């Protein structure tokens, strides 16, 4: 109560953490819808005992459905772990799975991390003699099963690991597990796109009020044979266009009449002597010859 007997209302100052959570949750519904479109929620028929906490239900076919709310929360946690490292080059993003190679390269392009797509060279984190020896502070892998060598070396060097885990993935030596479908190219690309966008949001590079101009399609893996097939189809279309123009030219000339062409040239007879020397006598001596040599 105030001195004059009136009640005064005390307005509490907002908590900065609550403001950040509110700003992060603005895109949660859209992100979950994108996950549904990219089939991020579809797991496998097998389920690891440590992954049961992330399973929402099981279908009649025996496929485990992943809880997308927990997936989104783990993506936000992983983004905060990446931002906490001062030098982005100290973060390694590895993927031996082909579907994640393009997503890893794009993620490193926008966030400044070190990408290692393809085969993992043994001893990268443990053998100091090798020229490619690295000492990162954080590692991100696409699949704990295919990237088991990288996770094992990270455990020897005491490096925290962020991994995209499916319902049948082992969680040994994984510090931050993002439950999702890590076998589909759309799902992997979307998760790396969400992770890169949140990292840029937290760094302040991109404002949360503005939509990130980079499309998810740029993170999708593309089959080299499919790209070659598209190039061949485009080349065939470019060759078909001049051929069609040539056919139109032939159709235009075919409509002309040969009688009209001969009428334009003149009604001359082969038997009549030509004005231009067409009726000359071949047996006569040449006009320019001195003696008129006869053959």
LUMLUMZA-308968 format. One record per residue (C-alpha): residue number from 1; residue in one letter; x negated, y negated, z negated. Coordinates in steps of 0.2 Angstrom, whole numbers, plus 5000, padded with zeros to 4 digits. Each point is the difference from the previous one (the first is absolute). Layout:
{NUM; A; {X; Y; Z}}
...
// end
This chain:
{1; X; {5000; 5000; 5000}}
{2; X; {4994; 4982; 5004}}
{3; X; {5001; 4986; 4987}}
{4; X; {5016; 4993; 5007}}
{5; X; {5009; 5017; 4997}}
{6; X; {5000; 5005; 5019}}
{7; X; {4994; 5017; 5006}}
{8; X; {4985; 4999; 5011}}
{9; X; {4997; 5014; 5013}}
{10; X; {4982; 5006; 5001}}
{11; X; {4995; 5005; 5018}}
{12; X; {4986; 5013; 5000}}
{13; X; {4986; 4998; 5012}}
{14; X; {5000; 5014; 5013}}
{15; X; {4987; 5014; 4999}}
{16; X; {4988; 5000; 5014}}
{17; X; {5000; 5019; 5001}}
{18; X; {5019; 4999; 5002}}
{19; X; {4999; 4988; 5014}}
{20; X; {4987; 5010; 5009}}
{21; X; {5011; 5016; 4998}}
{22; X; {5015; 4990; 5007}}
{23; X; {4990; 4994; 5015}}
{24; X; {4994; 5018; 5004}}
{25; X; {5018; 5007; 4998}}
{26; X; {5007; 4988; 5014}}
{27; X; {4994; 5012; 5013}}
{28; X; {5003; 5016; 4991}}
{29; X; {5016; 5004; 5008}}
{30; X; {4994; 4997; 5018}}
{31; X; {4984; 5010; 4996}}
{32; X; {5010; 5015; 4994}}
{33; X; {5011; 4999; 5016}}
{34; X; {4984; 5000; 5011}}
{35; X; {4994; 5015; 4990}}
{36; X; {5017; 5009; 5004}}
{37; X; {4998; 4997; 5018}}
{38; X; {4982; 5006; 5001}}
{39; X; {5005; 5016; 4990}}
{40; X; {4988; 4996; 4985}}
{41; X; {5012; 5009; 4988}}
{42; X; {4999; 5017; 5009}}
{43; X; {4988; 5011; 4990}}
{44; X; {4996; 5019; 5003}}
{45; X; {5008; 5016; 4994}}
{46; X; {4986; 5003; 4987}}
{47; X; {4998; 4988; 4985}}
{48; X; {4985; 4998; 4988}}
{49; X; {5005; 5001; 4982}}
{50; X; {4991; 4983; 4998}}
{51; X; {5011; 4992; 5014}}
{52; X; {5017; 5005; 4992}}
{53; X; {5001; 4983; 4992}}
{54; X; {5001; 4992; 5017}}
{55; X; {5013; 5012; 5008}}
{56; X; {5018; 4993; 5000}}
{57; X; {5009; 5016; 5006}}
{58; X; {4999; 5015; 5011}}
{59; X; {5010; 5003; 5016}}
{60; X; {5009; 5015; 5005}}
{61; X; {4986; 5005; 5012}}
{62; X; {4988; 4999; 4985}}
{63; X; {4991; 4984; 5005}}
{64; X; {4996; 4989; 4985}}
{65; X; {5005; 4981; 5001}}
{66; X; {4988; 4987; 4993}}
{67; X; {5007; 4986; 4989}}
{68; X; {4996; 4985; 5011}}
{69; X; {5002; 4988; 4985}}
{70; X; {4985; 5008; 4992}}
{71; X; {4991; 4999; 5016}}
{72; X; {5003; 4982; 5002}}
{73; X; {4994; 4997; 4982}}
{74; X; {4984; 5010; 5003}}
{75; X; {4996; 4990; 5016}}
{76; X; {5001; 4984; 4989}}
{77; X; {4989; 5007; 4987}}
{78; X; {4987; 5006; 5013}}
{79; X; {5000; 4982; 5008}}
{80; X; {4996; 4992; 4983}}
{81; X; {4986; 5013; 4998}}
{82; X; {4993; 4995; 5017}}
{83; X; {5001; 4981; 4997}}
{84; X; {4991; 5002; 4983}}
{85; X; {4984; 5004; 5009}}
{86; X; {4991; 4984; 5005}}
{87; X; {4991; 5006; 5015}}
{88; X; {5012; 5008; 5012}}
{89; X; {4986; 5010; 5009}}
{90; X; {4998; 5010; 4984}}
{91; X; {5016; 5009; 5004}}
{92; X; {4999; 5015; 5011}}
{93; X; {5015; 5006; 5010}}
{94; X; {4998; 5018; 5006}}
{95; X; {5011; 5011; 5011}}
{96; X; {4995; 5016; 5008}}
{97; X; {5018; 5003; 5006}}
{98; X; {5001; 4993; 5018}}
{99; X; {5017; 4992; 4997}}
{100; X; {4992; 4989; 4987}}
{101; X; {4985; 4994; 5010}}
{102; X; {5008; 4985; 5008}}
{103; X; {5009; 4995; 4985}}
{104; X; {4984; 5000; 4990}}
{105; X; {4991; 4990; 5013}}
{106; X; {5014; 4987; 5000}}
{107; X; {5001; 4999; 4981}}
{108; X; {4981; 4997; 4999}}
{109; X; {5002; 4987; 5014}}
{110; X; {5012; 4989; 4990}}
{111; X; {4994; 5003; 4983}}
{112; X; {4981; 5000; 5003}}
{113; X; {4997; 5018; 4992}}
{114; X; {4988; 5013; 5007}}
{115; X; {5009; 5013; 5011}}
{116; X; {4994; 5018; 5003}}
{117; X; {5011; 5008; 5012}}
{118; X; {4996; 5018; 5006}}
{119; X; {4989; 5012; 4993}}
{120; X; {4993; 4996; 4982}}
{121; X; {4981; 5002; 5000}}
{122; X; {4995; 5010; 4984}}
{123; X; {4989; 4991; 4989}}
{124; X; {5006; 4983; 5004}}
{125; X; {5003; 4996; 4981}}
{126; X; {4987; 5012; 4992}}
{127; X; {4985; 5001; 5011}}
{128; X; {4990; 4984; 4999}}
{129; X; {4987; 5006; 5013}}
{130; X; {5013; 4998; 5014}}
{131; X; {5001; 4984; 5010}}
{132; X; {5019; 5000; 4998}}
{133; X; {4999; 5000; 4981}}
{134; X; {5014; 4990; 4993}}
{135; X; {5004; 4994; 4982}}
{136; X; {5019; 4995; 5000}}
{137; X; {5010; 4995; 4986}}
{138; X; {5017; 5007; 5006}}
{139; X; {5005; 5013; 5013}}
{140; X; {5016; 5002; 5009}}
{141; X; {5004; 5017; 5009}}
{142; X; {5014; 5005; 5011}}
{143; X; {5002; 5019; 4995}}
{144; X; {4991; 5007; 4984}}
{145; X; {5000; 5017; 5009}}
{146; X; {4991; 4995; 5016}}
{147; X; {4989; 4987; 4991}}
{148; X; {4995; 5012; 4986}}
{149; X; {4982; 4997; 5003}}
{150; X; {5001; 4981; 4998}}
{151; X; {5010; 5002; 4984}}
{152; X; {4987; 5013; 4993}}
{153; X; {4986; 4988; 5003}}
{154; X; {5010; 4985; 4993}}
{155; X; {5002; 5010; 4984}}
{156; X; {4982; 5003; 4999}}
{157; X; {4996; 4982; 5002}}
{158; X; {5015; 4995; 4988}}
{159; X; {5009; 4990; 5013}}
{160; X; {5019; 4998; 4998}}
{161; X; {5010; 5007; 5014}}
{162; X; {5017; 4994; 5008}}
{163; X; {5008; 5014; 5010}}
{164; X; {5016; 5003; 5011}}
{165; X; {5007; 5016; 4992}}
{166; X; {5013; 5011; 5006}}
{167; X; {5010; 5012; 4990}}
{168; X; {4988; 5014; 5003}}
{169; X; {4984; 4990; 4998}}
{170; X; {4988; 5003; 4985}}
{171; X; {4997; 4986; 4988}}
{172; X; {4983; 5004; 4993}}
{173; X; {4989; 4985; 4999}}
{174; X; {5013; 4989; 5007}}
{175; X; {5003; 4984; 4989}}
{176; X; {5014; 4991; 5010}}
{177; X; {5012; 5012; 5009}}
{178; X; {5012; 4993; 5013}}
{179; X; {5013; 5013; 5003}}
{180; X; {5005; 5000; 5018}}
{181; X; {5000; 5010; 5016}}
{182; X; {4982; 5000; 5005}}
{183; X; {5003; 5011; 5015}}
{184; X; {5010; 4989; 5012}}
{185; X; {4992; 4986; 5010}}
{186; X; {5014; 4988; 4997}}
{187; X; {4999; 5003; 4981}}
{188; X; {4982; 4998; 4998}}
{189; X; {5000; 4984; 5011}}
{190; X; {5014; 4992; 4990}}
{191; X; {4991; 5004; 4983}}
{192; X; {4984; 4992; 5006}}
{193; X; {5010; 4985; 5007}}
{194; X; {5009; 4997; 4984}}
{195; X; {4983; 5002; 4990}}
{196; X; {4992; 4987; 5011}}
{197; X; {5014; 4988; 5000}}
{198; X; {5001; 5001; 4981}}
{199; X; {4981; 4997; 4998}}
{200; X; {5001; 4985; 5011}}
{201; X; {5015; 4994; 4990}}
{202; X; {4990; 5002; 4983}}
{203; X; {4984; 4991; 5008}}
{204; X; {5011; 4985; 5005}}
{205; X; {4995; 5002; 5019}}
{206; X; {5018; 5003; 5004}}
{207; X; {5014; 4991; 4992}}
{208; X; {5014; 5011; 4993}}
{209; X; {5013; 4988; 5007}}
{210; X; {4994; 5004; 5017}}
{211; X; {5001; 5016; 5009}}
{212; X; {4984; 5008; 5006}}
{213; X; {4998; 4998; 5018}}
{214; X; {4991; 5017; 5003}}
{215; X; {5012; 5014; 5005}}
{216; X; {5000; 5017; 4993}}
{217; X; {4998; 5007; 5018}}
{218; X; {4982; 4995; 5001}}
{219; X; {4996; 5012; 4986}}
{220; X; {5008; 5015; 5009}}
{221; X; {4989; 5013; 5006}}
{222; X; {5000; 5002; 5019}}
{223; X; {4996; 5016; 5009}}
{224; X; {4986; 4997; 5013}}
{225; X; {5008; 5012; 5013}}
{226; X; {5016; 4990; 4998}}
{227; X; {4990; 4984; 5003}}
{228; X; {4992; 5007; 5016}}
{229; X; {5017; 5006; 5006}}
{230; X; {5007; 4983; 4998}}
{231; X; {4986; 4992; 5009}}
{232; X; {5002; 5012; 5014}}
{233; X; {5019; 4996; 5001}}
{234; X; {4996; 4982; 5001}}
{235; X; {4987; 5002; 5013}}
{236; X; {5012; 5011; 5010}}
{237; X; {5013; 4986; 4999}}
{238; X; {4988; 4987; 5006}}
{239; X; {4996; 5011; 5016}}
{240; X; {5018; 5003; 5003}}
{241; X; {5004; 4981; 5002}}
{242; X; {4989; 4997; 5015}}
{243; X; {5006; 5016; 5008}}
{244; X; {5018; 4994; 4999}}
{245; X; {4995; 4983; 5007}}
{246; X; {4992; 5009; 5015}}
{247; X; {5016; 5010; 5003}}
{248; X; {5010; 4985; 5000}}
{249; X; {4989; 4992; 5014}}
{250; X; {5001; 5016; 5010}}
{251; X; {5019; 4999; 4998}}
{252; X; {5000; 4982; 5006}}
{253; X; {4990; 5004; 5016}}
{254; X; {5011; 5015; 5004}}
{255; X; {5015; 4990; 5002}}
{256; X; {4992; 4991; 5015}}
{257; X; {5005; 5005; 5017}}
{258; X; {4986; 5006; 5012}}
{259; X; {5011; 4993; 5015}}
{260; X; {4999; 4983; 4991}}
{261; X; {4981; 5001; 4999}}
{262; X; {4998; 5005; 5018}}
{263; X; {5012; 4986; 5005}}
{264; X; {4989; 4987; 4991}}
{265; X; {4984; 5007; 5009}}
{266; X; {5008; 4998; 5017}}
{267; X; {5009; 5011; 5013}}
{268; X; {4984; 5004; 5010}}
{269; X; {4998; 5015; 5011}}
{270; X; {4985; 5011; 5001}}
{271; X; {5001; 5001; 5019}}
{272; X; {5001; 4981; 5002}}
{273; X; {4983; 4991; 5001}}
{274; X; {4996; 4992; 4983}}
{275; X; {4996; 4982; 4999}}
{276; X; {4986; 5003; 4988}}
{277; X; {4991; 5013; 5011}}
{278; X; {5011; 5015; 4995}}
{279; X; {5002; 5005; 5019}}
{280; X; {4982; 4999; 5005}}
{281; X; {4994; 5013; 5013}}
{282; X; {4987; 5011; 4991}}
{283; X; {4993; 5006; 5017}}
{284; X; {4996; 4982; 5005}}
{285; X; {4982; 4994; 4997}}
{286; X; {4997; 4990; 4985}}
{287; X; {5002; 4981; 5002}}
{288; X; {4983; 4996; 4991}}
{289; X; {4990; 5013; 5010}}
{290; X; {4988; 4994; 5013}}
{291; X; {5000; 5014; 5012}}
{292; X; {5017; 5008; 4994}}
{293; X; {4992; 5016; 4994}}
{294; X; {5012; 5015; 5003}}
{295; X; {5001; 5014; 4987}}
// end
